[in-house]
């Protein structure tokens, strides 16, 4: 049988089939002599091929597992990419607007021209050693820029920072009252030393569902010789439309009335939430019988007079100010449409915002109400280096900007300060603000009682500021 099987095997490729010679026997039978080694079966080759087939089967199985695993994980990857894209979308303006692109010498030259004109006006008005020194520094910068045009542009950003610093020094030379630190000696002792635990806690009288708004005590700094009237007025301004827009101010004549939620008066300063005089964002402060706030969908701030219901407006300087929710307070979660923030301190009124020209960093403008001409004016502007969307909120104390960041659901932290009097910055602060809820809609300091007022997702909290 084995012999027949071997005879049936096809010939190998290495040799031709041999011819066999037989002999006839006496009985007529033909007998052939066969050498079995002539048809040796390629066992070794067969085993090698079999191993390759087995290895191929294993590889195919592994490939099938990887393909199936990829199919299972692909939706997860797609979801992660979509989530990342959604998170990066608010920052697309950094690319399309070129906020952090290299500054051109032509733009730098324009900035210096504006600075020279501004410095010349200030110097002609004051003509003192400070203005003369600043004029000399501007001349040096002009010379450096001319030198850069013929050498290199590596130090453009450094030069731009010097221009920003000089702009701030020029602003500090102008019209901030020189005696405000004398009137308020604690202002001359440096930064805030500490902040107390909440000394007052209350749910908003409009309800906890109104998570965004502003509140506090009337922040009017009285003149020494002026009458002392209505020093204990408390107010609440909720954003009742989509937590973004509002048109009602509620005022309580005393602290006891506020805590008891009785004896209040409501002021309607716009006929609707979408009127040009309505408020946008948690931006309000009550100062000197008037409510100051960010006007609806504009680059302007409004002043609503509680005594005669008149509204005056002023436009904040810069590009990209207060429009389209471009530069709200953020850090952890963004507070919608908090682009412009009105604050008060010992020196007066302030607007905190950001501009494209300052790369989205915080800009400070001092606001002055002229009672004689009944006009609202922006008198000075400072530029800082802290990115507004990296800040959860901010307030002013003694001419110093304080910025906060999210620490936990129960705590905010004051981490940054900018002094408008000197232009100095400090990012090493660590002052805690305990809170009840996660989000902070607004923070406002009041110079009459040195307290900080927080609108904390429908909860109204107050803290005592302590100075060195």
Beta strands, then each sheet from edge to edge (+ up, - down):
strand 1: 22-24
strand 2: 30-32
strand 3: 192-195
strand 4: 200-203
strand 5: 213-217
strand 6: 234-238
strand 7: 245-246
strand 8: 248-252
strand 9: 264-268
strand 10: 279-280
strand 11: 285-286
strand 12: 290-294
strand 13: 300-305
strand 14: 311-315
strand 15: 341-345
strand 16: 348-354
strand 17: 361-370
strand 18: 375-387
strand 19: 393-397
strand 20: 400-408
strand 21: 411-419
strand 22: 425-426
strand 23: 431-434
strand 24: 442-446
strand 25: 451-456
strand 26: 459-467
sheet 1: 1+ 2-
sheet 2: 3+ 26- 4+
sheet 3: 3+ 26- 25+ 24-
sheet 4: 5+ 6- 8+ 9-
sheet 5: 7+ 10-
sheet 6: 11+ 12- 13+ 14-
sheet 7: 15+ 16- 17+ 18-
sheet 8: 19+ 20- 21+ 22-
sheet 9: 19+ 20- 21+ 23-
end
